[in-house]
Amino acid sequence: MPEKCPECGFRYEIELGFYWGAMYMSYGLSVVIVLLVGVSLYFLAGDPATWVYLTVVAITIIGFTPVLFRYARVMMLYFFGSVSFDPSFASQKNIP
Ligand SMILES: [Zn+2]
């Protein structure tokens, strides 16, 4: 993770250890994925064997790890870092 935003210079680490809370965000997102995959397997695959649940959930979570890592930090910034997206700034800088 970069130390500062290359566009506006915002310092991402608001305080020391700020992103420890992102672990809980990531955990919550992982639980949602596990539930979605489990329910989907139950209804779409007709309640397969336990090892199928475990394998599919593990592969899905491992595949989503980079996304979970980033979105957990973004959620932490939005919920507890007093940070919000400013579309007017983005349009000034031609950020899509
Ligand atoms: Zn920025």
Backbone and ligand atoms as CSV (ligand in chain L), in Angstrom:
chain,resi,resn,atom,element,x,y,z
A,1,MET,N,N,0.848,-1.186,0.000
A,1,MET,CA,C,0.000,0.000,0.000
A,1,MET,C,C,0.885,1.238,0.000
A,2,PRO,N,N,0.629,2.181,-0.905
A,2,PRO,CA,C,1.449,3.395,-0.922
A,2,PRO,C,C,1.239,4.219,0.345
A,3,GLU,N,N,2.259,5.009,0.683
A,3,GLU,CA,C,2.158,5.826,1.892
A,3,GLU,C,C,1.178,6.979,1.700
A,4,LYS,N,N,1.211,7.583,0.488
A,4,LYS,CA,C,0.346,8.729,0.218
A,4,LYS,C,C,-0.353,8.553,-1.119
A,5,CYS,N,N,-1.504,9.203,-1.277
A,5,CYS,CA,C,-2.220,9.196,-2.550
A,5,CYS,C,C,-1.409,9.989,-3.572
A,6,PRO,N,N,-1.159,9.410,-4.746
A,6,PRO,CA,C,-0.362,10.121,-5.746
A,6,PRO,C,C,-1.075,11.340,-6.328
A,7,GLU,N,N,-2.404,11.406,-6.200
A,7,GLU,CA,C,-3.162,12.523,-6.774
A,7,GLU,C,C,-3.290,13.702,-5.818
A,8,CYS,N,N,-3.686,13.417,-4.576
A,8,CYS,CA,C,-3.987,14.516,-3.659
A,8,CYS,C,C,-3.034,14.580,-2.470
A,9,GLY,N,N,-2.159,13.570,-2.317
A,9,GLY,CA,C,-1.206,13.595,-1.223
A,9,GLY,C,C,-1.776,13.146,0.107
A,10,PHE,N,N,-2.995,12.615,0.128
A,10,PHE,CA,C,-3.609,12.137,1.365
A,10,PHE,C,C,-2.771,11.014,1.966
A,11,ARG,N,N,-2.470,11.144,3.257
A,11,ARG,CA,C,-1.673,10.130,3.947
A,11,ARG,C,C,-2.616,9.024,4.411
A,12,TYR,N,N,-2.412,7.789,3.900
A,12,TYR,CA,C,-3.359,6.705,4.146
A,12,TYR,C,C,-3.361,6.222,5.587
A,13,GLU,N,N,-2.194,6.158,6.221
A,13,GLU,CA,C,-2.121,5.671,7.596
A,13,GLU,C,C,-2.499,6.814,8.525
A,14,ILE,N,N,-3.766,6.836,8.938
A,14,ILE,CA,C,-4.284,7.947,9.728
A,14,ILE,C,C,-3.621,7.993,11.094
A,15,GLU,N,N,-3.476,6.837,11.714
A,15,GLU,CA,C,-2.722,6.736,12.967
A,15,GLU,C,C,-2.050,5.371,12.982
A,16,LEU,N,N,-1.111,5.197,13.893
A,16,LEU,CA,C,-0.373,3.949,13.975
A,16,LEU,C,C,-1.343,2.793,14.270
A,17,GLY,N,N,-1.286,1.737,13.451
A,17,GLY,CA,C,-2.149,0.572,13.667
A,17,GLY,C,C,-3.584,0.787,13.238
A,18,PHE,N,N,-3.827,1.820,12.436
A,18,PHE,CA,C,-5.208,2.125,12.026
A,18,PHE,C,C,-5.857,0.956,11.314
A,19,TYR,N,N,-5.091,0.217,10.526
A,19,TYR,CA,C,-5.687,-0.833,9.694
A,19,TYR,C,C,-5.841,-2.174,10.402
A,20,TRP,N,N,-5.568,-2.223,11.711
A,20,TRP,CA,C,-5.847,-3.456,12.439
A,20,TRP,C,C,-7.343,-3.772,12.362
A,21,GLY,N,N,-8.155,-2.750,12.392
A,21,GLY,CA,C,-9.601,-2.946,12.319
A,21,GLY,C,C,-10.044,-3.532,10.997
A,22,ALA,N,N,-9.220,-3.358,9.958
A,22,ALA,CA,C,-9.563,-3.902,8.638
A,22,ALA,C,C,-9.611,-5.427,8.667
A,23,MET,N,N,-8.911,-6.024,9.631
A,23,MET,CA,C,-8.974,-7.488,9.758
A,23,MET,C,C,-10.404,-7.930,10.069
A,24,TYR,N,N,-11.093,-7.157,10.897
A,24,TYR,CA,C,-12.466,-7.504,11.244
A,24,TYR,C,C,-13.395,-7.288,10.055
A,25,MET,N,N,-13.115,-6.233,9.294
A,25,MET,CA,C,-13.889,-5.997,8.067
A,25,MET,C,C,-13.689,-7.158,7.101
A,26,SER,N,N,-12.451,-7.581,6.946
A,26,SER,CA,C,-12.135,-8.688,6.047
A,26,SER,C,C,-12.800,-9.978,6.515
A,27,TYR,N,N,-12.793,-10.182,7.830
A,27,TYR,CA,C,-13.447,-11.361,8.396
A,27,TYR,C,C,-14.943,-11.346,8.077
A,28,GLY,N,N,-15.574,-10.197,8.267
A,28,GLY,CA,C,-17.004,-10.077,7.974
A,28,GLY,C,C,-17.306,-10.341,6.508
A,29,LEU,N,N,-16.475,-9.797,5.623
A,29,LEU,CA,C,-16.668,-10.033,4.190
A,29,LEU,C,C,-16.482,-11.519,3.854
A,30,SER,N,N,-15.507,-12.157,4.517
A,30,SER,CA,C,-15.262,-13.577,4.279
A,30,SER,C,C,-16.459,-14.416,4.713
A,31,VAL,N,N,-17.056,-14.052,5.840
A,31,VAL,CA,C,-18.233,-14.785,6.327
A,31,VAL,C,C,-19.374,-14.661,5.310
A,32,VAL,N,N,-19.550,-13.474,4.755
A,32,VAL,CA,C,-20.602,-13.277,3.739
A,32,VAL,C,C,-20.337,-14.179,2.529
A,33,ILE,N,N,-19.078,-14.242,2.091
A,33,ILE,CA,C,-18.732,-15.081,0.939
A,33,ILE,C,C,-18.973,-16.554,1.260
A,34,VAL,N,N,-18.576,-16.987,2.452
A,34,VAL,CA,C,-18.777,-18.387,2.853
A,34,VAL,C,C,-20.267,-18.724,2.834
A,35,LEU,N,N,-21.084,-17.830,3.378
A,35,LEU,CA,C,-22.528,-18.085,3.405
A,35,LEU,C,C,-23.102,-18.129,1.992
A,36,LEU,N,N,-22.688,-17.183,1.149
A,36,LEU,CA,C,-23.208,-17.158,-0.221
A,36,LEU,C,C,-22.811,-18.421,-0.985
A,37,VAL,N,N,-21.549,-18.822,-0.854
A,37,VAL,CA,C,-21.074,-20.023,-1.551
A,37,VAL,C,C,-21.779,-21.257,-0.998
A,38,GLY,N,N,-21.906,-21.331,0.314
A,38,GLY,CA,C,-22.571,-22.488,0.934
A,38,GLY,C,C,-24.016,-22.621,0.505
A,39,VAL,N,N,-24.755,-21.523,0.554
A,39,VAL,CA,C,-26.168,-21.562,0.155
A,39,VAL,C,C,-26.282,-21.872,-1.335
A,40,SER,N,N,-25.393,-21.272,-2.138
A,40,SER,CA,C,-25.423,-21.537,-3.586
A,40,SER,C,C,-25.159,-23.012,-3.876
A,41,LEU,N,N,-24.169,-23.590,-3.198
A,41,LEU,CA,C,-23.881,-25.013,-3.416
A,41,LEU,C,C,-25.063,-25.880,-2.998
A,42,TYR,N,N,-25.664,-25.521,-1.876
A,42,TYR,CA,C,-26.788,-26.318,-1.373
A,42,TYR,C,C,-27.916,-26.361,-2.397
A,43,PHE,N,N,-28.255,-25.207,-2.946
A,43,PHE,CA,C,-29.407,-25.160,-3.847
A,43,PHE,C,C,-29.043,-25.495,-5.290
A,44,LEU,N,N,-27.859,-25.069,-5.757
A,44,LEU,CA,C,-27.517,-25.290,-7.171
A,44,LEU,C,C,-26.892,-26.659,-7.413
A,45,ALA,N,N,-26.131,-27.166,-6.435
A,45,ALA,CA,C,-25.460,-28.459,-6.629
A,45,ALA,C,C,-26.152,-29.584,-5.866
A,46,GLY,N,N,-27.285,-29.276,-5.229
A,46,GLY,CA,C,-28.059,-30.314,-4.565
A,46,GLY,C,C,-27.400,-30.889,-3.325
A,47,ASP,N,N,-26.924,-30.020,-2.424
A,47,ASP,CA,C,-26.310,-30.434,-1.157
A,47,ASP,C,C,-25.218,-31.492,-1.357
A,48,PRO,N,N,-24.063,-31.085,-1.920
A,48,PRO,CA,C,-22.976,-32.045,-2.147
A,48,PRO,C,C,-22.305,-32.478,-0.840
A,49,ALA,N,N,-21.300,-33.340,-0.954
A,49,ALA,CA,C,-20.573,-33.831,0.226
A,49,ALA,C,C,-19.828,-32.684,0.914
A,50,THR,N,N,-19.485,-32.882,2.175
A,50,THR,CA,C,-18.840,-31.834,2.976
A,50,THR,C,C,-17.522,-31.376,2.359
A,51,TRP,N,N,-16.741,-32.330,1.822
A,51,TRP,CA,C,-15.448,-31.939,1.249
A,51,TRP,C,C,-15.630,-30.991,0.068
A,52,VAL,N,N,-16.745,-31.097,-0.647
A,52,VAL,CA,C,-17.006,-30.177,-1.766
A,52,VAL,C,C,-17.235,-28.768,-1.230
A,53,TYR,N,N,-18.033,-28.663,-0.154
A,53,TYR,CA,C,-18.240,-27.350,0.471
A,53,TYR,C,C,-16.903,-26.741,0.881
A,54,LEU,N,N,-16.105,-27.524,1.613
A,54,LEU,CA,C,-14.839,-27.011,2.132
A,54,LEU,C,C,-13.898,-26.596,1.011
A,55,THR,N,N,-13.808,-27.426,-0.038
A,55,THR,CA,C,-12.895,-27.132,-1.144
A,55,THR,C,C,-13.333,-25.878,-1.897
A,56,VAL,N,N,-14.608,-25.805,-2.227
A,56,VAL,CA,C,-15.092,-24.657,-3.009
A,56,VAL,C,C,-14.975,-23.370,-2.194
A,57,VAL,N,N,-15.321,-23.424,-0.910
A,57,VAL,CA,C,-15.219,-22.234,-0.057
A,57,VAL,C,C,-13.756,-21.804,0.071
A,58,ALA,N,N,-12.858,-22.767,0.289
A,58,ALA,CA,C,-11.438,-22.418,0.439
A,58,ALA,C,C,-10.893,-21.788,-0.827
A,59,ILE,N,N,-11.196,-22.364,-1.979
A,59,ILE,CA,C,-10.711,-21.816,-3.249
A,59,ILE,C,C,-11.286,-20.416,-3.484
A,60,THR,N,N,-12.566,-20.248,-3.171
A,60,THR,CA,C,-13.199,-18.942,-3.371
A,60,THR,C,C,-12.566,-17.888,-2.474
A,61,ILE,N,N,-12.370,-18.218,-1.202
A,61,ILE,CA,C,-11.784,-17.243,-0.265
A,61,ILE,C,C,-10.357,-16.900,-0.683
A,62,ILE,N,N,-9.580,-17.906,-1.070
A,62,ILE,CA,C,-8.202,-17.641,-1.503
A,62,ILE,C,C,-8.210,-16.757,-2.749
A,63,GLY,N,N,-9.135,-17.024,-3.668
A,63,GLY,CA,C,-9.232,-16.213,-4.886
A,63,GLY,C,C,-9.626,-14.777,-4.605
A,64,PHE,N,N,-10.453,-14.578,-3.582
A,64,PHE,CA,C,-10.933,-13.232,-3.261
A,64,PHE,C,C,-10.007,-12.485,-2.299
A,65,THR,N,N,-8.954,-13.125,-1.825
A,65,THR,CA,C,-8.094,-12.496,-0.817
A,65,THR,C,C,-7.570,-11.117,-1.215
A,66,PRO,N,N,-7.044,-10.923,-2.438
A,66,PRO,CA,C,-6.571,-9.568,-2.791
A,66,PRO,C,C,-7.699,-8.539,-2.775
A,67,VAL,N,N,-8.890,-8.931,-3.203
A,67,VAL,CA,C,-10.032,-8.017,-3.213
A,67,VAL,C,C,-10.462,-7.708,-1.777
A,68,LEU,N,N,-10.528,-8.745,-0.942
A,68,LEU,CA,C,-10.927,-8.550,0.458
A,68,LEU,C,C,-9.952,-7.632,1.174
A,69,PHE,N,N,-8.668,-7.835,0.924
A,69,PHE,CA,C,-7.624,-7.017,1.557
A,69,PHE,C,C,-7.853,-5.543,1.242
A,70,ARG,N,N,-8.065,-5.232,-0.013
A,70,ARG,CA,C,-8.215,-3.838,-0.417
A,70,ARG,C,C,-9.541,-3.243,0.049
A,71,TYR,N,N,-10.640,-3.974,-0.148
A,71,TYR,CA,C,-11.936,-3.414,0.221
A,71,TYR,C,C,-12.085,-3.279,1.730
A,72,ALA,N,N,-11.458,-4.174,2.494
A,72,ALA,CA,C,-11.501,-4.032,3.954
A,72,ALA,C,C,-10.823,-2.735,4.373
A,73,ARG,N,N,-9.712,-2.396,3.729
A,73,ARG,CA,C,-9.027,-1.142,4.058
A,73,ARG,C,C,-9.836,0.069,3.607
A,74,VAL,N,N,-10.465,-0.028,2.440
A,74,VAL,CA,C,-11.303,1.076,1.970
A,74,VAL,C,C,-12.476,1.279,2.926
A,75,MET,N,N,-13.105,0.177,3.353
A,75,MET,CA,C,-14.218,0.290,4.299
A,75,MET,C,C,-13.750,0.911,5.611
A,76,MET,N,N,-12.557,0.527,6.056
A,76,MET,CA,C,-12.013,1.087,7.291
A,76,MET,C,C,-11.827,2.596,7.146
A,77,LEU,N,N,-11.296,3.023,5.998
A,77,LEU,CA,C,-11.105,4.459,5.765
A,77,LEU,C,C,-12.443,5.193,5.735
A,78,TYR,N,N,-13.436,4.615,5.066
A,78,TYR,CA,C,-14.721,5.297,4.940
A,78,TYR,C,C,-15.471,5.338,6.260
A,79,PHE,N,N,-15.463,4.220,7.020
A,79,PHE,CA,C,-16.266,4.155,8.242
A,79,PHE,C,C,-15.589,4.837,9.427
A,80,PHE,N,N,-14.267,4.720,9.525
A,80,PHE,CA,C,-13.602,5.212,10.736
A,80,PHE,C,C,-12.525,6.249,10.461
A,81,GLY,N,N,-12.245,6.559,9.206
A,81,GLY,CA,C,-11.167,7.483,8.903
A,81,GLY,C,C,-11.635,8.852,8.474
A,82,SER,N,N,-12.957,9.102,8.521
A,82,SER,CA,C,-13.518,10.390,8.101
A,82,SER,C,C,-13.076,10.753,6.691
A,83,VAL,N,N,-13.075,9.761,5.806
A,83,VAL,CA,C,-12.670,9.970,4.422
A,83,VAL,C,C,-13.866,9.658,3.530
A,84,SER,N,N,-14.087,10.512,2.535
A,84,SER,CA,C,-15.144,10.222,1.577
A,84,SER,C,C,-14.681,10.647,0.189
A,85,PHE,N,N,-15.280,10.044,-0.804
A,85,PHE,CA,C,-14.934,10.325,-2.187
A,85,PHE,C,C,-15.513,11.663,-2.603
A,86,ASP,N,N,-14.720,12.485,-3.243
A,86,ASP,CA,C,-15.172,13.787,-3.712
A,86,ASP,C,C,-15.191,13.773,-5.234
A,87,PRO,N,N,-16.387,13.598,-5.843
A,87,PRO,CA,C,-16.459,13.501,-7.309
A,87,PRO,C,C,-15.985,14.775,-8.003
A,88,SER,N,N,-16.183,15.936,-7.374
A,88,SER,CA,C,-15.759,17.182,-8.028
A,88,SER,C,C,-14.229,17.214,-8.158
A,89,PHE,N,N,-13.533,16.715,-7.139
A,89,PHE,CA,C,-12.072,16.671,-7.222
A,89,PHE,C,C,-11.629,15.712,-8.319
A,90,ALA,N,N,-12.322,14.550,-8.392
A,90,ALA,CA,C,-11.970,13.560,-9.405
A,90,ALA,C,C,-12.188,14.111,-10.803
A,91,SER,N,N,-13.269,14.879,-11.024
A,91,SER,CA,C,-13.532,15.421,-12.346
A,91,SER,C,C,-12.507,16.499,-12.717
A,92,GLN,N,N,-12.012,17.232,-11.701
A,92,GLN,CA,C,-10.981,18.235,-11.979
A,92,GLN,C,C,-9.689,17.592,-12.461
A,93,LYS,N,N,-9.405,16.415,-11.871
A,93,LYS,CA,C,-8.145,15.736,-12.193
A,93,LYS,C,C,-8.299,14.725,-13.329
A,94,ASN,N,N,-9.493,14.633,-13.920
A,94,ASN,CA,C,-9.796,13.681,-14.991
A,94,ASN,C,C,-9.621,12.232,-14.529
A,95,ILE,N,N,-10.038,11.951,-13.302
A,95,ILE,CA,C,-10.017,10.578,-12.798
A,95,ILE,C,C,-11.357,9.946,-13.171
A,96,PRO,N,N,-11.345,8.796,-13.822
A,96,PRO,CA,C,-12.637,8.202,-14.216
A,96,PRO,C,C,-13.420,7.707,-13.006
L,1,ZN,ZN,ZN,-6.273,11.135,-3.263
